[in-house]
Amino acid sequence: MGALHAGHTSLFDHARKLAGPDGTVVATLFVNPTQFGPKEDLSRYPRPFERDRHLCKTHGVDFLFAPQDGEMYPEGFSSWANETSVSRGLCGGSRPGHFQGVCTIVLKLFNICQPTHAVFGRKDLQQCAVIGRMVRDLNVPVRLVLGATVREADGLALSSRNAYLSPVERSLAPGLYAALQSARAAVRSGERRAGVILAGLKKRISAIEGARLDYATIVNRDSLEAVDTVTKNSVAAIAAFFGSTRLIDNVDLM
């Protein structure tokens, strides 16, 4: 959705390697209005188009597709794609209608660009699961490739919304990743009871000044169903607000 940062450019670099010297890399840039709720930040979402275009060019992107709202949603638009299993709970529970907007725009972009591979970032855990399920269920001929979460030196996951944080909030926000790391440390110390690990995670987040927890959960990476016992496919995922800015993050626990 633009306001590109090093997390996005790492995905461009990954795509460039996949495509090789003779392949073509396309980036799509569209601030999708249908995935924003009525009280969310569509109107103030950053749109530094010229800067974004330059970053695309310098990271191996051959074509940048940046349509206008009316091109993607013409007058009378009434057809939607939706996923109804892994989109429940987590961000889907907090943001009704969000993933219908995501599925619809991603399917439209796949149909327009017709990629062989599509590279997404692991930070958006549920988005990756929802798109993966849609691709499987609707026989979309594209292979999804997931890139690692890119972080600031202090651990904060890169996000375009980080720009909304005040200096004080920005100094406190890395506490979210520290809390996730504490959950992973508990697992590495031998704890496998998800309830115990989750209680510790929530306690750490509640101690962060200014943080307001939206959710914290331990789930199976593929199904996004909550687990009782941590296994190699378990992920701790959180969403929290600093002021009006909502941040998400997740880590593999094993």
VENBELWO-V15261 format. One line per field, one symbol per residue. phi: phi as a letter, one per 20 degrees, with the letter a starting at -180 (. if undefined). psi: psi as a letter, one per 30 degrees, with the letter a starting at -180 (. if undefined). burial: 1 if it has 24 or more other ideal C-beta (glycine too) atoms within 12 Angstrom, else 0. Layout:
phi = ???
psi = ???
burial = ???
This chain:
phi = .nlfbffffffffffffffmfdecddddcbffffddffdedgfdffcefffffffgfednfecddcfegffecfgngbdcdbdddfefmlfffecgngffffgfffffffffelfeccdcefgegfgffffffffffdlfebdecdeffdcfgeofffbffgffffgffffegfffffffffffffffeofcffffffffffffffeegnecfebbbccfgeemefdecfcfdececcbbddmeeddcaabfec
psi = gahkafeefeeeeeeeeeelfflkkkkkjjjjffgklfgahefgkkiieeeeeeeeefhgkekjjillefefilkgkgkkkkkgdfflabeeefikfefeeeeeeeeeeeeefhlelkklkfeieeeeeeeeeeeeeghkikkkkkllkkllfgfkkkkfffffkleeeeffeffeeeeeeeeeeeefffkfjeeeeeeeeeeeeffkkfkjkelklklkeefgkklekkafgkkkklklkjbgkkklllkkf.
burial = 11111111111111110110000011111111111100011000000000010011001110011100000100000000111001111111011011111111111111001010111111111111111111100001010111101110000111111111100011011111111111110110001001001101110110010111111111111001001001000111111111001111111111
